[in-house]
């Protein structure tokens, strides 16, 4: 009986401590979840005008291709209320985890700019996909991209649609290219549905 009491008391104490900690974590998560979502929404709204010049944007809309999660997007308008483009948010798996990209596309279907919303790539290597020199290669593209691993064969030589991968970070470079290809594809599907 004494031996059972010696085991039971510490076990119950540990169980109570674990339950209290789990409850505190759940409460903290519930309390901060709304603030985190609000901060992310503000971050996205700040990025919109950096990927396409616009006087105003629509509320967030979603488009579903029937394959996975729907794609969030915002229509961009000029001062007269004419739609001049669209901003899409796409994601894929990179080398170090999920990569989320904000892509601006004008009314002709050309990429106007990119910003990385979420990046978990290797610092100093895969994270180089967030550099302006890499992201600027995508501007003006309106068709499916081809990623070049050879270097100095694509955008650096003026070849539209051919993107120079970052040396040593081809998975990360490919993830960005995949997100842009998806954004172009989804934009074309939205356009077909809008007409």
LUMKOL-929551 format. One record per residue: residue number from 1; residue in one letter; x, z, y of N, C-alpha, C in turn. Coordinates in Angstrom, 1 decimal. Layout:
% LUMKOL-929551
REC | marke | drenti | n_x | n_z | n_y | ca_x | ca_z | ca_y | c_x | c_z | c_y
REC | NUM | A | X | Z | Y | X | Z | Y | X | Z | Y
...
END
This chain:
% LUMKOL-929551
REC | marke | drenti | n_x | n_z | n_y | ca_x | ca_z | ca_y | c_x | c_z | c_y
REC | 1 | X | 0.8 | 0.0 | -1.2 | 0.0 | 0.0 | 0.0 | 0.9 | 0.0 | 1.3
REC | 2 | X | 1.9 | 0.8 | 1.2 | 2.8 | 0.9 | 2.4 | 3.5 | -0.4 | 2.6
REC | 3 | X | 3.9 | -1.1 | 1.5 | 4.6 | -2.4 | 1.6 | 3.7 | -3.4 | 2.1
REC | 4 | X | 2.4 | -3.4 | 1.7 | 1.4 | -4.4 | 2.2 | 1.2 | -4.2 | 3.7
REC | 5 | X | 1.2 | -2.9 | 4.2 | 1.0 | -2.6 | 5.6 | 2.2 | -3.1 | 6.4
REC | 6 | X | 3.4 | -3.0 | 5.8 | 4.6 | -3.4 | 6.5 | 4.7 | -4.9 | 6.7
REC | 7 | X | 4.0 | -5.6 | 5.8 | 4.0 | -7.1 | 5.9 | 2.8 | -7.5 | 6.8
REC | 8 | X | 1.7 | -6.9 | 6.6 | 0.4 | -7.3 | 7.3 | 0.5 | -7.1 | 8.8
REC | 9 | X | 1.0 | -5.9 | 9.2 | 1.1 | -5.6 | 10.6 | 1.9 | -6.6 | 11.4
REC | 10 | X | 3.1 | -6.9 | 11.0 | 3.9 | -7.9 | 11.8 | 3.3 | -9.3 | 11.7
REC | 11 | X | 2.7 | -9.6 | 10.6 | 2.0 | -11.0 | 10.5 | 0.9 | -11.1 | 11.4
REC | 12 | X | 0.0 | -10.1 | 11.5 | -1.1 | -10.1 | 12.4 | -0.6 | -10.1 | 13.9
REC | 13 | X | 0.4 | -9.3 | 14.2 | 1.0 | -9.3 | 15.5 | 1.5 | -10.7 | 15.9
REC | 14 | X | 2.2 | -11.3 | 15.0 | 2.7 | -12.7 | 15.3 | 1.5 | -13.7 | 15.5
REC | 15 | X | 0.5 | -13.6 | 14.6 | -0.7 | -14.4 | 14.7 | -1.3 | -14.3 | 16.1
REC | 16 | X | -1.5 | -13.0 | 16.5 | -2.1 | -12.8 | 17.8 | -1.3 | -13.4 | 19.0
REC | 17 | X | 0.0 | -13.2 | 18.9 | 0.9 | -13.8 | 19.9 | 0.8 | -15.3 | 20.0
REC | 18 | X | 0.7 | -15.9 | 18.8 | 0.6 | -17.4 | 18.7 | -0.7 | -17.9 | 19.2
REC | 19 | X | -1.8 | -17.1 | 18.9 | -3.1 | -17.5 | 19.5 | -3.2 | -17.4 | 21.0
REC | 20 | X | -2.6 | -16.3 | 21.5 | -2.6 | -16.1 | 23.0 | -1.8 | -17.3 | 23.6
REC | 21 | X | -0.6 | -17.6 | 23.1 | 0.2 | -18.7 | 23.6 | -0.5 | -20.0 | 23.5
REC | 22 | X | -1.1 | -20.3 | 22.4 | -1.9 | -21.6 | 22.3 | -3.0 | -21.6 | 23.3
REC | 23 | X | -3.7 | -20.5 | 23.5 | -4.8 | -20.5 | 24.5 | -4.3 | -20.7 | 25.9
REC | 24 | X | -3.1 | -20.1 | 26.2 | -2.5 | -20.3 | 27.5 | -2.1 | -21.8 | 27.7
REC | 25 | X | -1.5 | -22.4 | 26.7 | -1.1 | -23.8 | 26.8 | -2.3 | -24.7 | 27.0
REC | 26 | X | -3.4 | -24.4 | 26.2 | -4.6 | -25.2 | 26.4 | -5.2 | -25.1 | 27.8
REC | 27 | X | -5.2 | -23.8 | 28.3 | -5.8 | -23.6 | 29.6 | -4.9 | -24.3 | 30.7
REC | 28 | X | -3.6 | -24.2 | 30.6 | -2.7 | -24.9 | 31.5 | -2.9 | -26.4 | 31.5
REC | 29 | X | -3.0 | -26.9 | 30.3 | -3.2 | -28.4 | 30.1 | -4.5 | -28.8 | 30.8
REC | 30 | X | -5.6 | -28.1 | 30.5 | -6.9 | -28.4 | 31.1 | -6.8 | -28.3 | 32.6
REC | 31 | X | -6.1 | -27.3 | 33.1 | -6.0 | -27.1 | 34.5 | -5.2 | -28.2 | 35.3
REC | 32 | X | -4.1 | -28.6 | 34.6 | -3.2 | -29.6 | 35.3 | -3.6 | -31.0 | 35.0
REC | 33 | X | -4.3 | -31.3 | 33.9 | -4.6 | -32.7 | 33.5 | -5.2 | -33.5 | 34.7
REC | 34 | X | -6.2 | -32.9 | 35.4 | -6.8 | -33.6 | 36.5 | -5.8 | -34.0 | 37.6
REC | 35 | X | -4.9 | -33.0 | 37.9 | -3.9 | -33.3 | 38.9 | -2.9 | -34.3 | 38.5
REC | 36 | X | -2.6 | -34.3 | 37.3 | -1.6 | -35.3 | 36.8 | -2.3 | -36.7 | 36.8
REC | 37 | X | -3.5 | -36.8 | 36.4 | -4.2 | -38.1 | 36.5 | -4.4 | -38.6 | 37.9
REC | 38 | X | -4.7 | -37.7 | 38.8 | -4.8 | -38.0 | 40.2 | -3.5 | -38.5 | 40.8
REC | 39 | X | -2.4 | -37.8 | 40.5 | -1.1 | -38.2 | 40.9 | -0.7 | -39.6 | 40.4
REC | 40 | X | -1.0 | -39.9 | 39.1 | -0.7 | -41.2 | 38.6 | -1.5 | -42.3 | 39.3
REC | 41 | X | -2.8 | -42.0 | 39.5 | -3.7 | -43.0 | 40.2 | -3.1 | -43.3 | 41.6
REC | 42 | X | -2.6 | -42.3 | 42.3 | -2.0 | -42.5 | 43.7 | -0.8 | -43.3 | 43.6
REC | 43 | X | 0.0 | -43.0 | 42.5 | 1.3 | -43.8 | 42.3 | 0.9 | -45.3 | 42.1
REC | 44 | X | -0.1 | -45.5 | 41.3 | -0.5 | -46.9 | 41.1 | -1.0 | -47.6 | 42.3
REC | 45 | X | -1.8 | -46.9 | 43.1 | -2.4 | -47.4 | 44.3 | -1.2 | -47.7 | 45.3
REC | 46 | X | -0.2 | -46.9 | 45.4 | 1.0 | -47.2 | 46.2 | 1.7 | -48.4 | 45.8
REC | 47 | X | 1.8 | -48.6 | 44.5 | 2.5 | -49.8 | 43.9 | 1.8 | -51.1 | 44.2
REC | 48 | X | 0.5 | -51.1 | 44.3 | -0.3 | -52.3 | 44.4 | 0.2 | -53.2 | 45.5
REC | 49 | X | 0.3 | -52.7 | 46.7 | 0.8 | -53.5 | 47.8 | 2.2 | -53.9 | 47.8
REC | 50 | X | 3.0 | -53.3 | 46.9 | 4.4 | -53.7 | 46.8 | 4.6 | -54.8 | 45.8
REC | 51 | X | 3.6 | -55.2 | 45.0 | 3.7 | -56.3 | 44.1 | 2.9 | -57.5 | 44.6
REC | 52 | X | 2.0 | -57.4 | 45.6 | 1.3 | -58.5 | 46.1 | 0.8 | -58.1 | 47.5
REC | 53 | X | 1.0 | -59.0 | 48.5 | 0.6 | -58.7 | 49.9 | -0.9 | -58.9 | 49.9
REC | 54 | X | -1.6 | -57.8 | 50.4 | -3.0 | -57.9 | 50.4 | -3.5 | -56.9 | 51.5
REC | 55 | X | -4.7 | -57.2 | 52.1 | -5.3 | -56.3 | 53.0 | -6.1 | -55.2 | 52.4
REC | 56 | X | -6.7 | -55.5 | 51.2 | -7.4 | -54.4 | 50.5 | -7.4 | -54.8 | 49.0
REC | 57 | X | -7.7 | -53.8 | 48.2 | -7.9 | -54.0 | 46.7 | -9.2 | -53.5 | 46.2
REC | 58 | X | -9.7 | -54.0 | 45.2 | -10.9 | -53.6 | 44.5 | -10.7 | -52.2 | 43.9
REC | 59 | X | -11.7 | -51.6 | 43.4 | -11.6 | -50.4 | 42.6 | -11.0 | -50.9 | 41.3
REC | 60 | X | -10.5 | -50.0 | 40.5 | -9.9 | -50.4 | 39.2 | -11.0 | -51.0 | 38.3
REC | 61 | X | -10.7 | -52.1 | 37.6 | -11.6 | -52.7 | 36.6 | -10.8 | -52.7 | 35.3
REC | 62 | X | -11.5 | -53.1 | 34.3 | -10.8 | -53.2 | 33.0 | -11.2 | -54.5 | 32.3
REC | 63 | X | -10.3 | -55.1 | 31.6 | -10.6 | -56.3 | 30.8 | -10.1 | -56.0 | 29.4
REC | 64 | X | -11.0 | -56.3 | 28.4 | -10.7 | -56.1 | 27.0 | -10.6 | -57.4 | 26.3
REC | 65 | X | -9.5 | -57.6 | 25.6 | -9.3 | -58.8 | 24.9 | -9.8 | -58.7 | 23.4
REC | 66 | X | -10.2 | -57.4 | 23.1 | -10.6 | -57.1 | 21.7 | -9.5 | -56.7 | 20.9
REC | 67 | X | -8.2 | -56.7 | 21.4 | -7.0 | -56.3 | 20.7 | -6.5 | -55.1 | 21.4
REC | 68 | X | -6.8 | -53.9 | 20.9 | -6.2 | -52.7 | 21.4 | -7.0 | -52.2 | 22.7
REC | 69 | X | -6.2 | -51.5 | 23.5 | -6.8 | -50.9 | 24.7 | -7.1 | -51.9 | 25.8
REC | 70 | X | -8.1 | -51.7 | 26.6 | -8.4 | -52.6 | 27.7 | -7.3 | -52.5 | 28.7
REC | 71 | X | -7.2 | -53.6 | 29.5 | -6.1 | -53.7 | 30.5 | -6.7 | -53.4 | 31.9
REC | 72 | X | -6.2 | -52.4 | 32.6 | -6.7 | -52.1 | 33.9 | -6.2 | -53.2 | 34.9
REC | 73 | X | -7.0 | -53.5 | 35.9 | -6.6 | -54.5 | 36.9 | -7.3 | -54.2 | 38.2
REC | 74 | X | -6.7 | -54.7 | 39.3 | -7.3 | -54.6 | 40.6 | -7.3 | -56.0 | 41.2
REC | 75 | X | -8.4 | -56.4 | 41.8 | -8.4 | -57.7 | 42.6 | -7.8 | -57.4 | 44.0
REC | 76 | X | -7.1 | -58.4 | 44.5 | -6.5 | -58.3 | 45.8 | -7.2 | -59.2 | 46.8
REC | 77 | X | -7.5 | -58.8 | 48.0 | -8.3 | -59.6 | 49.0 | -7.6 | -59.7 | 50.3
REC | 78 | X | -7.8 | -60.8 | 51.0 | -7.3 | -60.9 | 52.3 | -8.2 | -60.3 | 53.3
REC | 79 | X | -7.9 | -60.4 | 54.6 | -8.7 | -59.7 | 55.6 | -10.1 | -60.3 | 55.7
REC | 80 | X | -10.3 | -61.6 | 55.3 | -11.6 | -62.2 | 55.3 | -12.5 | -61.9 | 54.0
REC | 81 | X | -11.9 | -61.2 | 53.1 | -12.6 | -60.8 | 51.9 | -12.4 | -61.8 | 50.8
REC | 82 | X | -11.5 | -62.8 | 50.9 | -11.3 | -63.8 | 49.9 | -10.3 | -63.2 | 48.9
REC | 83 | X | -10.6 | -63.4 | 47.6 | -9.7 | -62.9 | 46.6 | -8.4 | -63.8 | 46.6
REC | 84 | X | -7.3 | -63.1 | 46.7 | -6.0 | -63.9 | 46.8 | -5.1 | -63.6 | 45.6
REC | 85 | X | -5.5 | -62.8 | 44.7 | -4.7 | -62.5 | 43.5 | -5.3 | -61.3 | 42.8
REC | 86 | X | -4.4 | -60.8 | 41.9 | -4.8 | -59.7 | 41.1 | -3.5 | -58.9 | 40.7
REC | 87 | X | -3.7 | -57.6 | 40.4 | -2.6 | -56.8 | 39.9 | -3.1 | -56.2 | 38.6
REC | 88 | X | -2.3 | -56.4 | 37.6 | -2.6 | -56.0 | 36.2 | -1.6 | -54.9 | 35.8
REC | 89 | X | -2.0 | -54.0 | 35.0 | -1.2 | -53.0 | 34.4 | -1.1 | -53.2 | 32.9
REC | 90 | X | 0.1 | -53.5 | 32.4 | 0.3 | -53.8 | 31.0 | 1.3 | -52.8 | 30.4
REC | 91 | X | 1.4 | -52.7 | 29.1 | 2.3 | -51.8 | 28.5 | 2.7 | -52.4 | 27.1
REC | 92 | X | 3.9 | -51.9 | 26.7 | 4.4 | -52.3 | 25.3 | 5.5 | -51.3 | 25.0
REC | 93 | X | 5.9 | -51.3 | 23.7 | 7.0 | -50.4 | 23.3 | 8.3 | -51.0 | 23.7
REC | 94 | X | 9.2 | -50.2 | 24.3 | 10.6 | -50.6 | 24.6 | 11.5 | -50.0 | 23.6
REC | 95 | X | 12.7 | -49.9 | 23.9 | 13.7 | -49.3 | 23.0 | 13.5 | -47.8 | 22.9
REC | 96 | X | 13.3 | -47.2 | 24.0 | 13.2 | -45.7 | 24.1 | 11.8 | -45.2 | 24.1
REC | 97 | X | 10.8 | -46.0 | 24.0 | 9.4 | -45.6 | 24.1 | 8.5 | -46.5 | 24.9
REC | 98 | X | 7.4 | -46.0 | 25.4 | 6.4 | -46.9 | 26.1 | 7.0 | -47.4 | 27.4
REC | 99 | X | 6.7 | -48.6 | 27.7 | 7.1 | -49.2 | 29.0 | 5.8 | -49.7 | 29.6
REC | 100 | X | 5.4 | -49.3 | 30.8 | 4.2 | -49.7 | 31.5 | 4.7 | -50.4 | 32.8
REC | 101 | X | 4.0 | -51.6 | 33.1 | 4.4 | -52.4 | 34.1 | 3.2 | -52.8 | 35.0
REC | 102 | X | 3.5 | -52.8 | 36.3 | 2.5 | -53.3 | 37.3 | 2.9 | -54.7 | 37.7
REC | 103 | X | 2.0 | -55.7 | 37.5 | 2.4 | -57.1 | 37.8 | 1.4 | -57.7 | 38.8
REC | 104 | X | 1.9 | -58.2 | 39.9 | 1.1 | -58.9 | 40.9 | 1.1 | -60.4 | 40.6
REC | 105 | X | -0.1 | -61.0 | 40.6 | -0.3 | -62.4 | 40.3 | -1.2 | -63.0 | 41.4
REC | 106 | X | -0.7 | -64.1 | 42.0 | -1.5 | -64.7 | 43.1 | -2.6 | -65.6 | 42.5
REC | 107 | X | -3.4 | -66.2 | 43.4 | -4.6 | -67.0 | 43.0 | -4.2 | -68.2 | 42.2
REC | 108 | X | -2.9 | -68.7 | 42.4 | -2.5 | -69.9 | 41.6 | -2.0 | -69.4 | 40.2
REC | 109 | X | -1.9 | -68.1 | 39.9 | -1.5 | -67.7 | 38.7 | 0.0 | -67.4 | 38.6
REC | 110 | X | 0.7 | -67.3 | 39.8 | 2.1 | -67.1 | 39.8 | 2.4 | -65.6 | 40.1
REC | 111 | X | 3.5 | -65.1 | 39.4 | 3.9 | -63.7 | 39.6 | 4.4 | -63.5 | 41.0
REC | 112 | X | 3.9 | -62.5 | 41.7 | 4.4 | -62.2 | 43.0 | 5.3 | -61.0 | 43.1
REC | 113 | X | 5.3 | -60.2 | 42.1 | 6.1 | -59.0 | 42.1 | 5.9 | -58.1 | 40.9
REC | 114 | X | 6.8 | -57.3 | 40.6 | 6.7 | -56.3 | 39.5 | 7.2 | -55.0 | 39.9
REC | 115 | X | 6.6 | -53.9 | 39.3 | 7.1 | -52.6 | 39.5 | 6.9 | -51.9 | 38.1
REC | 116 | X | 7.9 | -51.1 | 37.7 | 7.8 | -50.4 | 36.5 | 7.1 | -49.0 | 36.8
REC | 117 | X | 6.0 | -48.8 | 36.1 | 5.3 | -47.6 | 36.2 | 5.8 | -46.5 | 35.3
REC | 118 | X | 6.2 | -46.8 | 34.1 | 6.6 | -45.8 | 33.2 | 7.8 | -46.4 | 32.4
REC | 119 | X | 8.9 | -45.7 | 32.3 | 10.1 | -46.2 | 31.6 | 10.8 | -45.1 | 30.9
REC | 120 | X | 11.1 | -45.3 | 29.6 | 11.8 | -44.3 | 28.8 | 13.0 | -44.8 | 28.1
REC | 121 | X | 13.6 | -45.8 | 28.8 | 14.8 | -46.5 | 28.2 | 16.1 | -45.7 | 28.4
REC | 122 | X | 17.1 | -46.1 | 27.7 | 18.4 | -45.4 | 27.8 | 19.0 | -45.4 | 29.2
REC | 123 | X | 19.3 | -44.3 | 29.8 | 19.8 | -44.3 | 31.2 | 21.2 | -45.0 | 31.2
REC | 124 | X | 21.3 | -45.9 | 32.2 | 22.5 | -46.6 | 32.4 | 22.6 | -47.9 | 31.6
REC | 125 | X | 21.7 | -48.1 | 30.6 | 21.7 | -49.4 | 29.9 | 20.3 | -50.0 | 29.9
REC | 126 | X | 19.4 | -49.5 | 29.1 | 18.0 | -50.0 | 29.1 | 17.3 | -49.8 | 30.4
REC | 127 | X | 17.7 | -48.8 | 31.1 | 17.0 | -48.5 | 32.4 | 17.4 | -49.5 | 33.5
REC | 128 | X | 18.3 | -50.4 | 33.2 | 18.7 | -51.4 | 34.2 | 17.6 | -52.5 | 34.3
REC | 129 | X | 16.6 | -52.4 | 33.4 | 15.5 | -53.4 | 33.6 | 14.7 | -53.0 | 34.9
REC | 130 | X | 14.9 | -51.9 | 35.4 | 14.2 | -51.4 | 36.7 | 14.9 | -51.9 | 37.9
REC | 131 | X | 16.0 | -52.7 | 37.7 | 16.8 | -53.1 | 38.9 | 16.1 | -54.3 | 39.6
REC | 132 | X | 16.2 | -54.4 | 40.9 | 15.6 | -55.5 | 41.6 | 16.1 | -56.9 | 41.2
REC | 133 | X | 17.4 | -56.9 | 40.8 | 18.0 | -58.2 | 40.4 | 17.3 | -58.7 | 39.1
REC | 134 | X | 17.0 | -57.8 | 38.2 | 16.3 | -58.2 | 37.0 | 14.9 | -58.6 | 37.2
REC | 135 | X | 14.2 | -57.7 | 37.9 | 12.7 | -57.9 | 38.2 | 12.4 | -59.1 | 39.0
REC | 136 | X | 13.3 | -59.4 | 40.0 | 13.1 | -60.6 | 40.8 | 13.1 | -61.9 | 40.1
REC | 137 | X | 13.7 | -62.0 | 38.9 | 13.7 | -63.2 | 38.1 | 12.3 | -63.7 | 37.7
REC | 138 | X | 11.4 | -62.7 | 37.7 | 10.0 | -63.1 | 37.3 | 9.2 | -63.7 | 38.4
REC | 139 | X | 9.6 | -63.5 | 39.6 | 8.8 | -64.0 | 40.8 | 8.6 | -65.5 | 40.7
REC | 140 | X | 7.4 | -66.0 | 40.9 | 7.1 | -67.4 | 40.9 | 6.8 | -68.0 | 39.5
REC | 141 | X | 6.9 | -67.2 | 38.5 | 6.6 | -67.7 | 37.1 | 5.1 | -67.7 | 36.9
REC | 142 | X | 4.6 | -68.8 | 36.2 | 3.2 | -68.9 | 36.0 | 2.9 | -69.3 | 34.5
REC | 143 | X | 3.9 | -69.3 | 33.7 | 3.7 | -69.6 | 32.3 | 4.5 | -68.7 | 31.4
REC | 144 | X | 4.4 | -68.8 | 30.1 | 5.1 | -67.9 | 29.2 | 6.6 | -68.0 | 29.4
REC | 145 | X | 7.2 | -66.8 | 29.3 | 8.6 | -66.6 | 29.6 | 9.4 | -66.8 | 28.3
REC | 146 | X | 10.6 | -67.2 | 28.5 | 11.6 | -67.2 | 27.4 | 12.7 | -66.4 | 27.8
REC | 147 | X | 13.1 | -65.4 | 26.9 | 14.2 | -64.5 | 27.2 | 15.5 | -65.1 | 26.7
REC | 148 | X | 16.5 | -65.2 | 27.6 | 17.8 | -65.8 | 27.2 | 18.8 | -64.6 | 27.1
REC | 149 | X | 19.4 | -64.5 | 25.9 | 20.4 | -63.5 | 25.7 | 21.8 | -63.9 | 26.0
REC | 150 | X | 22.0 | -65.2 | 26.4 | 23.3 | -65.8 | 26.7 | 23.8 | -65.4 | 28.0
REC | 151 | X | 22.9 | -65.1 | 29.0 | 23.3 | -64.7 | 30.3 | 23.6 | -65.9 | 31.2
REC | 152 | X | 23.3 | -65.8 | 32.4 | 23.5 | -66.9 | 33.4 | 23.0 | -68.3 | 33.0
REC | 153 | X | 21.9 | -68.3 | 32.3 | 21.3 | -69.5 | 31.9 | 19.9 | -69.8 | 32.4
REC | 154 | X | 19.3 | -68.7 | 32.9 | 17.9 | -68.8 | 33.3 | 17.7 | -68.8 | 34.8
REC | 155 | X | 17.0 | -67.7 | 35.3 | 16.7 | -67.6 | 36.7 | 17.9 | -67.7 | 37.6
REC | 156 | X | 19.0 | -67.2 | 37.1 | 20.2 | -67.2 | 37.9 | 20.7 | -68.7 | 38.2
REC | 157 | X | 20.2 | -69.6 | 37.4 | 20.6 | -71.0 | 37.6 | 19.4 | -71.8 | 38.1
REC | 158 | X | 18.3 | -71.1 | 38.4 | 17.1 | -71.8 | 39.0 | 16.2 | -72.3 | 37.9
REC | 159 | X | 16.3 | -72.0 | 36.7 | 15.4 | -72.5 | 35.6 | 14.2 | -71.5 | 35.6
REC | 160 | X | 13.0 | -72.0 | 36.0 | 11.8 | -71.2 | 36.0 | 11.3 | -71.0 | 34.6
REC | 161 | X | 11.0 | -69.8 | 34.2 | 10.5 | -69.5 | 32.9 | 11.5 | -69.0 | 31.9
REC | 162 | X | 12.8 | -69.1 | 32.3 | 13.9 | -68.6 | 31.4 | 14.5 | -67.4 | 32.1
REC | 163 | X | 14.4 | -66.3 | 31.5 | 14.8 | -65.0 | 32.0 | 16.1 | -64.6 | 31.4
REC | 164 | X | 17.1 | -64.2 | 32.2 | 18.4 | -63.7 | 31.7 | 18.2 | -62.2 | 31.3
REC | 165 | X | 18.4 | -61.9 | 30.0 | 18.3 | -60.5 | 29.5 | 19.5 | -59.7 | 30.1
REC | 166 | X | 19.3 | -58.4 | 30.1 | 20.4 | -57.5 | 30.5 | 21.3 | -57.3 | 29.3
REC | 167 | X | 22.5 | -57.6 | 29.4 | 23.5 | -57.4 | 28.3 | 23.4 | -56.0 | 27.7
REC | 168 | X | 23.2 | -55.9 | 26.4 | 23.1 | -54.7 | 25.8 | 21.8 | -54.0 | 25.8
REC | 169 | X | 20.8 | -54.7 | 26.5 | 19.5 | -54.1 | 26.6 | 18.4 | -55.2 | 26.4
REC | 170 | X | 18.6 | -55.9 | 25.3 | 17.7 | -57.0 | 25.0 | 16.3 | -56.5 | 24.6
REC | 171 | X | 16.2 | -55.4 | 24.0 | 14.9 | -54.9 | 23.6 | 14.2 | -54.5 | 24.8
REC | 172 | X | 14.8 | -53.8 | 25.7 | 14.2 | -53.4 | 27.0 | 13.8 | -54.6 | 27.8
REC | 173 | X | 14.7 | -55.6 | 27.9 | 14.4 | -56.8 | 28.7 | 13.3 | -57.6 | 28.0
REC | 174 | X | 13.2 | -57.6 | 26.7 | 12.1 | -58.2 | 26.0 | 10.8 | -57.5 | 26.2
REC | 175 | X | 10.8 | -56.2 | 26.4 | 9.6 | -55.4 | 26.6 | 9.0 | -55.8 | 28.0
REC | 176 | X | 9.9 | -55.9 | 29.0 | 9.4 | -56.3 | 30.3 | 8.8 | -57.7 | 30.3
REC | 177 | X | 9.5 | -58.6 | 29.6 | 9.0 | -60.0 | 29.5 | 7.7 | -60.1 | 28.7
REC | 178 | X | 7.6 | -59.2 | 27.7 | 6.3 | -59.2 | 27.0 | 5.2 | -58.7 | 27.9
REC | 179 | X | 5.4 | -57.7 | 28.7 | 4.4 | -57.2 | 29.6 | 4.0 | -58.2 | 30.6
REC | 180 | X | 5.0 | -59.0 | 31.1 | 4.6 | -60.1 | 32.1 | 3.8 | -61.2 | 31.4
REC | 181 | X | 4.3 | -61.6 | 30.2 | 3.5 | -62.6 | 29.4 | 2.1 | -62.1 | 29.2
REC | 182 | X | 1.9 | -60.8 | 28.8 | 0.6 | -60.3 | 28.6 | -0.3 | -60.3 | 29.9
REC | 183 | X | 0.4 | -60.0 | 31.0 | -0.3 | -60.0 | 32.3 | -0.8 | -61.4 | 32.6
REC | 184 | X | 0.1 | -62.4 | 32.4 | -0.3 | -63.8 | 32.7 | -1.4 | -64.2 | 31.8
REC | 185 | X | -1.4 | -63.8 | 30.5 | -2.4 | -64.2 | 29.6 | -3.7 | -63.6 | 29.9
REC | 186 | X | -3.7 | -62.3 | 30.2 | -5.0 | -61.6 | 30.6 | -5.5 | -62.1 | 31.9
REC | 187 | X | -4.7 | -62.4 | 32.9 | -5.1 | -62.9 | 34.1 | -5.8 | -64.3 | 33.9
REC | 188 | X | -5.3 | -65.1 | 33.0 | -5.9 | -66.4 | 32.7 | -7.3 | -66.2 | 32.1
REC | 189 | X | -7.4 | -65.2 | 31.2 | -8.6 | -65.0 | 30.5 | -9.7 | -64.4 | 31.5
REC | 190 | X | -9.3 | -63.6 | 32.4 | -10.2 | -63.1 | 33.5 | -10.7 | -64.3 | 34.3
REC | 191 | X | -9.7 | -65.2 | 34.7 | -10.1 | -66.3 | 35.5 | -11.1 | -67.2 | 34.8
REC | 192 | X | -10.9 | -67.4 | 33.5 | -11.9 | -68.2 | 32.7 | -13.3 | -67.6 | 32.7
REC | 193 | X | -13.3 | -66.3 | 32.6 | -14.6 | -65.6 | 32.6 | -15.2 | -65.5 | 34.0
REC | 194 | X | -14.4 | -65.6 | 35.0 | -14.9 | -65.5 | 36.4 | -15.5 | -66.8 | 36.9
REC | 195 | X | -15.1 | -67.9 | 36.3 | -15.5 | -69.3 | 36.7 | -16.7 | -69.7 | 35.9
END
